[in-house]
């Protein structure tokens, strides 16, 4: 286990937490904040670490570190409490997320209302990290499916995924795997709440962070204050259906890319949206039949296109990639940032797999994925045959330690879901399922825009203002709200 971050949160532990998910409030606690680790981009934040049980069913057993950061309220007279952030993933660190939101324009009224707190979830970053000892090249793609050309492709990938799962099961952190779950991360959040001396916790989570927030709201319904779920997964969380949602999301989002290309004839990739769509299939088929001399093939082309649709800023990058494939020019480089030197190189991928595979039992039969691939190849032809492909979760070495948490409408009406209509990663269909599961606990705001990430990510005044209003005053729209496109 790594040494803790410079500052330490001293948490007075309670003698017993009771049943998992019904943690008792901690007694008085003292928080000693200090500087963040040297060499990190955490700048003006304060950082600290607290210890939590590896297994919350054994509160006096083995512990792991949870690292957090804080951007303190500059207006104590206006301060309401703590706004805990999740940047998604799973496997994404969030200690730097207060700074990212600040860069995106987090309103001063929100920063006055809360101490904005980032948390590296268990297994991630400066918290006790997990590793699968994956080679650097593998770690970049282990948690993203390959496009499958036929059932034999699925079977071939299954062998590679079994090898990946075996590496995770034999790694130095394999003993942690059964406890790297969303439910345990939610319990860690409640420990953070108690350590900070707060009666309730407000929360803003993006992408997978929406499922984490919904789990927290279900496990601790009366400890949540104001909860915002941005770009929501469905209430099923980590399941094959979540991966298959990529196929639906890409179909929703692709028209935005096609419109962009049509509006920029300099790319020479089509004068109409239908021509652009045909060009996509043509380039993919060309690379399937004959990869480029540099090894770039149809699978990589589809994946890079998928990634380009995450944000509007990525649309020109996707168009430039297509043009390079069309003309034979060098491919545009993909920027990457290496992990901190004191963290495993594969930590992001390993932590993501640990949670996705640890939250529930995935089907093991290769035929299950072959069947889904062929269904989604027809249903969602742009990316469906990738999104439905097999994951290492089919061969995961650790059985889930508990059933998935059921998301329900039991509890206070304090959840706001914000969602773009055309999100390639967490599509609207999934957000609607989360909205239905939460019932009267939730309201939903949709924006007639595309991309992954709604609040502050896109300058939709209607959605941004309504979300800020809720965080600052607690006032939500009386009913679900549809915001027109802006910009």
C-alpha positions in Angstrom: 0.0 0.0 0.0 1.3 3.4 -0.9 2.0 6.1 1.7 -0.8 8.5 2.3 -1.0 12.0 0.7 0.8 14.7 2.6 -2.3 15.7 4.7 -4.3 13.2 6.7 -7.9 13.2 7.6 -8.2 11.9 11.1 -11.5 10.0 11.3 -13.0 8.9 14.6 -14.4 5.5 13.6 -17.6 4.1 15.0 -17.5 0.8 16.7 -19.9 -0.8 14.2 -21.3 0.2 10.9 -24.2 -2.2 11.0 -25.4 -3.9 7.8 -23.7 -2.8 4.5 -25.4 0.3 3.2 -26.8 1.4 6.5 -23.6 2.9 7.9 -23.9 4.7 11.3 -22.9 8.3 11.6 -19.3 8.7 12.8 -18.6 10.6 16.0 -16.7 13.9 16.1 -13.8 14.0 13.6 -10.9 16.3 12.9 -9.8 17.1 9.3 -6.2 18.2 8.9 -5.8 19.6 5.4 -2.5 20.2 3.7 -0.8 20.6 0.4 -1.4 18.2 -2.4 1.3 15.8 -3.7 4.2 17.4 -5.3 4.2 17.2 -9.1 0.4 17.0 -9.4 -1.8 19.5 -11.3 -3.9 20.1 -8.2 -2.6 23.6 -7.6 -4.7 25.6 -5.2 -6.6 22.6 -3.8 -6.1 21.1 -0.3 -5.6 17.4 -0.2 -6.0 14.6 2.4 -6.4 10.9 2.9 -8.7 8.9 5.1 -8.8 5.2 5.8 -11.9 3.2 5.1 -12.7 -0.5 5.5 -11.8 -2.7 2.5 -14.9 -4.7 3.3 -17.6 -2.5 4.9 -19.1 -5.6 6.5 -15.9 -5.8 8.6 -15.4 -2.2 9.8 -12.5 -3.2 12.1 -10.7 -5.2 9.4 -8.2 -4.3 6.7 -8.3 -0.7 5.5 -7.5 1.1 2.3 -6.8 4.7 1.6 -9.2 7.2 0.0 -7.7 10.4 -1.2 -9.7 13.6 -1.5 -9.2 17.2 -2.4 -11.1 20.4 -1.6 -11.8 23.8 -3.1 -13.1 25.6 0.0 -16.0 28.0 -0.1 -14.7 31.6 -0.2 -17.9 32.8 1.4 -18.4 31.1 4.8 -21.6 33.0 5.4 -23.2 31.5 2.3 -21.7 28.0 2.7 -24.3 25.2 2.8 -22.1 22.2 2.9 -20.0 19.9 0.7 -20.5 19.1 -3.0 -18.7 15.8 -3.7 -17.7 15.2 -7.3 -17.4 12.1 -9.5 -15.8 12.4 -12.9 -17.1 9.0 -14.1 -15.2 6.0 -15.5 -15.3 3.9 -13.5 -11.6 4.2 -13.0 -11.5 8.0 -13.5 -9.7 10.0 -10.7 -11.6 13.0 -9.4 -9.1 14.8 -7.1 -8.5 17.2 -10.0 -12.2 17.5 -10.9 -12.9 20.7 -8.8 -10.3 22.5 -11.0 -11.7 21.1 -14.2 -15.2 22.3 -13.3 -13.7 25.6 -12.3 -12.0 25.8 -15.7 -15.4 25.0 -17.4 -17.0 28.0 -15.6 -18.4 26.6 -12.4 -20.5 29.6 -11.2 -19.2 31.6 -8.2 -22.6 31.1 -6.6 -22.0 27.3 -6.5 -18.4 27.8 -5.2 -19.8 30.1 -2.5 -22.4 27.6 -1.5 -20.2 24.5 -1.2 -16.8 23.2 -0.4 -16.2 21.5 -3.7 -14.6 18.1 -3.0 -13.0 15.6 -5.4 -12.4 12.0 -4.5 -10.3 9.4 -6.2 -12.5 6.3 -5.7 -11.2 3.2 -4.2 -8.7 1.5 -6.5 -8.0 4.7 -8.4 -5.2 7.2 -8.6 -4.0 8.5 -5.2 -6.4 6.2 -3.4 -5.1 2.7 -2.9 -4.7 1.7 -6.6 -5.4 -1.6 -8.3 -3.5 -3.1 -11.2 -3.8 -5.9 -13.7 -0.2 -5.8 -14.8 -1.4 -5.1 -18.3 1.1 -3.9 -21.0 0.8 -0.2 -21.7 -0.7 -0.8 -25.2 -3.3 -3.2 -23.8 -4.2 -0.9 -20.9 -5.5 1.7 -23.4 -8.0 -0.7 -25.0 -8.8 -3.4 -22.4 -12.1 -1.8 -21.4 -13.3 -0.7 -24.9 -14.8 -3.4 -27.1 -13.4 -4.2 -30.6 -15.7 -4.1 -33.6 -16.5 -7.7 -34.5 -16.5 -8.7 -38.1 -18.1 -12.1 -37.5 -18.7 -14.7 -34.8 -15.1 -16.0 -35.2 -13.9 -12.5 -34.2 -15.9 -12.7 -31.0 -14.4 -16.0 -30.2 -10.9 -14.7 -30.9 -11.5 -11.7 -28.7 -12.8 -14.0 -25.9 -9.4 -15.7 -25.7 -7.7 -12.3 -25.3 -10.3 -11.2 -22.7 -9.8 -14.4 -20.7 -6.1 -13.7 -20.6 -6.7 -10.1 -19.4 -9.0 -11.4 -16.7 -6.4 -14.0 -15.6 -3.8 -11.2 -15.4 -6.1 -9.2 -13.1 -6.6 -12.3 -11.0 -2.9 -12.9 -10.5 -1.8 -9.3 -10.0 -0.4 -7.9 -6.8 -3.8 -6.3 -6.0 -6.0 -9.3 -6.9 -7.1 -9.7 -3.2 -8.8 -6.2 -3.5 -10.9 -7.2 -6.5 -14.0 -8.5 -4.7 -14.4 -5.2 -2.9 -14.0 -2.8 -5.9 -17.7 -2.2 -6.3 -20.0 0.8 -6.8 -21.8 0.0 -3.6 -18.5 0.1 -1.6 -17.5 3.3 -3.3 -20.9 4.8 -2.2 -20.1 3.6 1.4 -16.7 5.3 1.1 -18.6 8.5 0.1 -20.6 8.3 3.3 -17.4 7.9 5.3 -16.1 11.0 3.6 -19.3 12.8 4.6 -18.8 11.8 8.2 -15.1 12.7 8.2 -16.0 16.2 7.0 -18.5 16.5 9.8 -21.5 16.9 7.5 -25.0 15.7 8.2 -25.8 15.5 4.5 -23.8 15.3 1.3 -24.5 17.0 -2.1 -23.2 15.3 -5.2 -22.5 16.0 -8.8 -21.5 13.0 -10.9 -20.9 12.6 -14.6 -21.3 9.5 -16.8 -20.6 6.4 -14.5 -20.7 8.9 -11.7 -24.5 9.1 -12.2 -24.8 5.4 -11.4 -22.6 5.9 -8.3 -24.8 8.9 -7.2 -28.0 6.8 -7.7 -26.5 4.0 -5.7 -25.6 6.4 -2.9 -29.1 7.9 -3.0 -30.5 4.4 -2.7 -28.2 3.1 0.1 -28.4 6.4 2.1 -31.6 8.1 0.9 -31.7 10.5 3.8 -28.0 11.5 3.8 -28.1 13.0 0.3 -28.8 16.7 0.0 -28.9 17.9 -3.6 -27.9 15.3 -6.1 -27.1 16.0 -9.8 -26.7 13.2 -12.3 -25.1 14.5 -15.5 -25.2 12.2 -18.7 -26.9 9.3 -17.0 -26.4 5.6 -17.2 -29.4 3.5 -16.8 -30.4 2.1 -13.5 -28.7 -1.2 -14.4 -25.3 0.3 -14.1 -22.5 -2.0 -15.1 -24.1 -4.7 -17.3 -23.8 -5.9 -20.9 -26.7 -3.6 -21.6 -24.6 -0.6 -20.6 -21.9 -1.5 -23.1 -24.5 -2.2 -25.8 -25.8 1.3 -25.1 -22.8 2.6 -27.0 -24.4 1.2 -30.2 -27.6 3.2 -29.6 -25.7 6.3 -28.6 -23.5 6.4 -31.7 -26.6 6.1 -33.9 -28.1 9.1 -32.0 -24.9 11.1 -32.3 -23.7 10.3 -35.8 -26.0 12.9 -37.6 -24.1 15.6 -35.7 -20.8 14.4 -37.2 -22.4 14.1 -40.6 -23.8 17.6 -40.5 -20.4 19.0 -39.5 -18.7 17.2 -42.4 -21.3 18.5 -44.9 -20.8 22.0 -43.5 -17.0 21.7 -44.2 -16.6 20.7 -47.8 -12.8 21.1 -47.5 -12.8 17.6 -46.1 -14.3 16.2 -49.3 -16.1 13.4 -47.6 -19.7 14.0 -48.8 -22.0 16.7 -49.7 -25.1 15.3 -48.0 -25.5 13.4 -44.7 -26.3 10.2 -46.5 -23.1 10.5 -48.6 -21.1 11.0 -45.4 -22.7 7.9 -43.8 -21.9 5.9 -46.9 -18.3 7.2 -46.7 -18.0 5.9 -43.2 -19.0 2.4 -44.1 -16.8 2.6 -47.2 -13.7 3.6 -45.3 -14.3 1.0 -42.5 -14.8 -1.8 -45.1 -11.6 -0.7 -47.0 -9.6 -0.9 -43.8 -11.2 -4.3 -42.8 -10.1 -5.7 -46.2 -6.6 -4.1 -46.1 -5.2 -2.2 -43.1 -2.9 0.7 -43.7 0.9 0.0 -43.8 1.1 1.4 -40.2 -1.4 -1.3 -39.1 -4.4 1.0 -38.7 -7.5 -1.2 -39.4 -11.2 -1.0 -39.5 -11.6 -1.7 -35.8 -9.3 1.2 -34.9 -11.1 3.5 -37.4 -14.5 2.8 -35.9 -13.2 3.3 -32.3 -11.4 6.6 -33.1 -14.6 7.8 -34.8 -16.6 6.8 -31.7 -14.2 8.7 -29.5 -14.3 11.8 -31.7 -18.1 12.0 -31.2 -17.7 12.5 -27.4 -17.5 16.3 -27.7 -18.1 18.9 -30.4 -14.4 19.7 -30.3 -13.8 16.1 -31.4 -15.9 16.3 -34.5 -13.1 18.0 -36.6 -10.6 15.4 -35.2 -12.8 12.6 -36.5 -13.2 14.4 -39.9 -9.4 14.8 -40.2 -9.0 11.1 -39.4 -11.4 10.2 -42.2 -9.6 12.5 -44.6 -6.3 10.9 -43.8 -7.7 7.4 -44.4 -9.3 8.6 -47.7 -6.1 10.2 -49.0 -3.5 7.9 -47.5 -1.9 10.8 -45.6 -0.4 10.3 -42.1 -3.0 9.9 -39.4 -3.4 12.7 -36.9 -1.8 11.9 -33.6 -3.8 11.1 -30.5 -2.6 13.0 -27.5 -2.1 11.0 -24.3 -1.0 11.8 -20.8 1.0 9.2 -18.9 -0.1 8.3 -15.4 1.7 9.8 -12.4 5.0 7.9 -11.9 3.9 6.6 -8.5 0.8 4.9 -9.9 0.4 1.7 -12.0 0.5 2.4 -15.7 -2.7 0.4 -16.2 -4.5 1.8 -13.2 -7.3 3.5 -15.2 -8.2 0.3 -17.2 -7.7 -2.0 -14.2 -9.9 0.0 -11.9 -12.6 0.3 -14.6 -12.6 -3.4 -15.2 -12.6 -4.1 -11.4 -15.8 -2.2 -10.9 -17.6 -3.1 -14.1 -16.9 -6.8 -13.6 -17.2 -6.7 -9.8 -20.7 -5.1 -9.6 -22.5 -8.1 -11.1 -22.1 -11.5 -12.7 -21.7 -11.2 -16.5 -22.8 -14.1 -18.8 -19.9 -16.4 -19.5 -21.0 -18.1 -22.7 -19.2 -16.8 -25.7 -22.4 -17.6 -27.7 -24.3 -14.9 -25.7 -22.0 -12.2 -27.0 -21.9 -13.6 -30.6 -25.7 -13.5 -30.6 -25.8 -9.9 -29.3 -23.2 -8.8 -31.8 -25.2 -10.1 -34.7 -28.4 -8.5 -33.4 -26.8 -5.2 -32.9 -24.9 -5.3 -36.2 -28.3 -4.9 -37.8 -30.0 -2.8 -35.1 -27.1 -0.3 -34.7 -24.9 -0.8 -37.8 -22.4 2.0 -37.1 -21.0 0.7 -33.9 -23.3 -2.1 -32.6 -21.0 -5.0 -33.5 -18.4 -3.4 -31.3 -20.6 -2.3 -28.4 -22.0 -5.8 -27.9 -18.7 -7.6 -28.0 -17.3 -9.7 -25.1 -15.5 -8.1 -22.1 -13.0 -9.6 -19.6 -16.0 -9.6 -17.2 -17.2 -12.9 -18.8 -14.1 -14.5 -17.3 -13.6 -12.4 -14.1 -11.7 -14.2 -11.4 -13.7 -12.8 -8.5 -17.3 -13.4 -7.8 -19.4 -10.4 -6.9 -19.4 -9.9 -3.1 -23.1 -8.8 -3.1 -26.1 -8.3 -5.4 -26.3 -5.1 -7.4 -28.0 -2.2 -5.5 -31.6 -1.7 -6.7 -32.3 1.9 -7.7 -35.7 2.9 -6.5 -37.9 5.9 -5.9 -37.9 5.4 -2.2 -36.6 8.6 -0.5 -36.7 12.4 -0.7 -37.3 14.1 -4.0 -33.8 15.5 -4.4 -32.3 14.2 -7.7 -31.8 16.2 -10.9 -30.8 14.4 -14.1 -29.3 16.5 -16.9 -28.8 15.0 -20.3 -28.0 15.8 -23.9 -30.4 14.3 -26.4 -27.6 12.8 -28.5 -25.0 11.4 -26.2 -22.8 8.6 -27.8 -21.7 7.1 -24.5 -24.7 7.3 -22.1 -27.6 7.6 -24.5 -30.9 9.2 -23.8 -32.6 5.8 -23.6 -30.5 4.9 -20.6 -31.2 8.2 -18.9 -34.9 7.7 -19.3 -34.6 4.3 -17.6 -32.8 5.9 -14.7 -35.5 8.6 -14.5 -38.2 6.0 -14.5 -36.4 4.0 -11.7 -36.1 7.0 -9.5 -39.7 8.0 -10.1 -40.8 11.1 -8.1 -37.4 11.4 -6.5 -36.1 12.9 -9.8 -36.6 15.5 -12.4 -34.9 15.5 -15.8 -33.6 18.3 -18.0 -32.7 17.5 -21.6 -30.8 19.7 -24.0 -31.3 19.4 -27.8 -27.5 19.0 -28.3 -25.0 16.2 -28.8 -21.9 15.0 -26.9 -21.1 13.5 -23.6 -21.4 15.8 -20.6 -24.1 18.4 -20.2 -23.7 20.8 -17.3 -21.0 23.4 -18.2 -19.6 21.1 -20.9 -21.9 22.7 -23.4 -23.0 26.3 -23.2 -26.7 25.6 -23.0 -28.0 28.5 -20.9 -31.3 26.9 -20.2 -29.8 23.7 -18.8 -26.9 25.3 -17.1 -29.0 28.0 -15.3 -31.5 25.4 -14.1 -28.8 23.1 -12.8 -27.0 26.0 -11.0 -30.4 27.2 -9.6 -30.9 23.7 -8.0 -27.4 23.5 -6.6 -27.6 26.9 -5.0 -31.3 27.2 -4.0 -32.6 23.7 -4.1 -35.3 24.7 -6.5 -35.8 22.2 -9.4 -38.1 22.5 -12.4 -41.6 21.5 -11.3 -41.7 19.0 -14.1 -39.2 17.6 -16.6 -37.8 20.3 -18.8 -36.7 20.3 -22.4 -34.1 22.9 -23.4 -33.7 24.0 -27.0 -30.3 24.0 -28.7 -28.1 27.0 -28.2 -24.9 28.2 -29.8 
